[in-house]
Amino acid sequence: MSKFWSPFVKQLVPYVPGEQPKLANLVKLNTNENPYGPSPKAIEAMRAELNDDLRLYPDPNSDRLKQAVADFYGISASQVFVGNGSDEVLAHAFHGLFQHGRPLLFPDVSYSFYPVYCGLYGIPFEAIALDEQFQIRPEDYLRPNGGIVFPNPNAPTGCLLALEAIERLLQQNPDSVVLVDEAYIDFGGESAVALVERYPNLLVTQTLSKSRSLAGLRVGLAVGHPDLIEALERIKNSFNSYPLDRAAIAGASAAFADRDYFHKTCAQVISSREAVVASLEQLGFEVLPSAANFVFARHPQHDASALAAALRERSVIVRHFNKPRIEQFLRISIGSPEQNKALLDALGAIL
Ligand SMILES: Cc1ncc(COP(=O)(O)O)c(C=O)c1O
């Protein structure tokens, strides 16, 4: 705290990201990164950008990347927005589409950045309880609201909401924007991008940090009706005209174009997830059904924070949230086969 801080800064409660430890040789399964590297074509495209042209500003509209996303989904580039990580895209959506005085609705167990953006932009919110199985019930969102946001699959549970349930939410709330945060959709879900043509109140956000393994590059996107996209552009152009640099535009565009590598690595993560779930269940864990690149698991006989600490002593890092309803769960990212084996060996020894 400093006397130079504004009253606004004093009352902010910032988000705390998962630890990025500086130690070598850790089995790092705490921030849902992809164990496989990005597409070699993306790396090549970024290398090609590292030349004298860096003296020039990048394309402020990232048209090449918008077109690559549009080609991938068979939509128009006017339905695509891109930003510096989906966190930035989400922030602009909160600012531009949810600031209405009525409460924003999101699940009680969900991405912990949502309440932080509400604090930053002065948006009232109501956290709606997931059911006993940690699932979203669309009928619970039938109440006055200034918008709805949830991750699909949800984070940190990994549970998926079917597209027909999302359609029900969209139909029940024609006067609100429904934002589906698809950070993890490529690991087993069907994207709501398929609904964008029919629902002008739907905004879908995605990231290249997970399924395209570019967390270090910081690229995210939104797909929606051009009117919603225009709101995001207005915010972006009132904040930072060049959120994506030349390397990011080139690398992200090449990653979207390399479908074979994308499908192959997603399939590897999904198959590892099924193997990890089976092994965790053999060790006595209850594992929520996951459509993501992580699992959410609890052990009926072992305290989750003690398990996380014991894993850490064995150089394996997973995420534990000290929060109501989920304090007995561990969120474990799916790693490479070697990392997953190290996790399971460590758990076997601890238990
Ligand atoms: C649900 C959810 N949404 C959005 C993000 C942000 O992703 P990024 O800013 O890396 O694109 C994350 C990151 O972990 C996430 O879990």
The ligand as an SDF file (V2000), in Angstrom:
LIG
                    3D

 16 16  0  0  0  0  0  0  0  0999 V2000
  -11.2130  -21.1140  -18.1280 C   0  0  0  0  0  0  0  0  0  0  0  0
  -10.0730  -20.3100  -18.6230 C   0  0  0  0  0  0  0  0  0  0  0  0
  -10.3090  -19.2640  -19.4100 N   0  0  0  0  0  0  0  0  0  0  0  0
   -9.3070  -18.4990  -19.8840 C   0  0  0  0  0  0  0  0  0  0  0  0
   -7.9930  -18.7730  -19.5720 C   0  0  0  0  0  0  0  0  0  0  0  0
   -6.9180  -17.8300  -20.0500 C   0  0  0  0  0  0  0  0  0  0  0  0
   -6.1320  -18.3390  -21.0260 O   0  0  0  0  0  0  0  0  0  0  0  0
   -5.0790  -17.4140  -21.8080 P   0  0  0  0  0  0  0  0  0  0  0  0
   -5.1170  -16.0370  -21.2060 O   0  0  0  0  0  0  0  0  0  0  0  0
   -3.7830  -18.0920  -21.6280 O   0  0  0  0  0  0  0  0  0  0  0  0
   -5.5380  -17.4010  -23.2180 O   0  0  0  0  0  0  0  0  0  0  0  0
   -7.6900  -19.8630  -18.7520 C   0  0  0  0  0  0  0  0  0  0  0  0
   -6.2820  -20.1510  -18.4110 C   0  0  0  0  0  0  0  0  0  0  0  0
   -5.9170  -21.0320  -17.7190 O   0  0  0  0  0  0  0  0  0  0  0  0
   -8.7540  -20.6520  -18.2730 C   0  0  0  0  0  0  0  0  0  0  0  0
   -8.5150  -21.6940  -17.4610 O   0  0  0  0  0  0  0  0  0  0  0  0
  1  2  1  0
  2  3  1  0
  2 15  2  0
  3  4  2  0
  4  5  1  0
  5  6  1  0
  5 12  2  0
  6  7  1  0
  7  8  1  0
  8  9  2  0
  8 10  1  0
  8 11  1  0
 12 13  1  0
 12 15  1  0
 13 14  2  0
 15 16  1  0
M  END
$$$$
